[in-house]
């Protein structure tokens, strides 16, 4: 007599469908989002007096994170950590996500307007954790423009030609 094999059907946690930074998210009347200009590099205007470390900087981009429930039903904590060019880790966001499951297409999509603590120019990484597990790392290189808008305008304003008049 053969023994029947017992299969265990462990419910897998939600899976990551998307994780990226884009310049704009459009949501039409049918509630379907469109993502414009996915970026991994930003150039910010250079302020005249610099940006102090730790200051909050508005980036004018959106972080998009999307998970699909698959068979999972319940709540899981989402945490995103920002790792700056210096290597310093800062919690960027913490939020509980509710998954209705068990439909594979159900889930959560977040669009987060980005404001971050400044850690200098260079590579920033956004580590995405769901239920305590690392699910993705999103690199974003941030640079400052070569010169400030004020410096750019200095010396570049055309001078009015002078006219010599004979008397």
SULNOR-V794463 format. One line per field, one symbol per residue. phi: phi as a letter, one per 20 degrees, with the letter a starting at -180 (. if undefined). A space follows every 50 residues. Layout:
# SULNOR-V794463
phi: ???
This chain:
# SULNOR-V794463
phi: .eefeeeedffffgdfeabadcfbddcegemeecddlfccbcdefefgdn dfgnfedeelccedcccdflefcqdcfdccdedegfnfecfebcaedede kefgefrccdddfeccffcnfpedcdeddcmndfdacdebedcdggbfgf ffffmdefeffededed
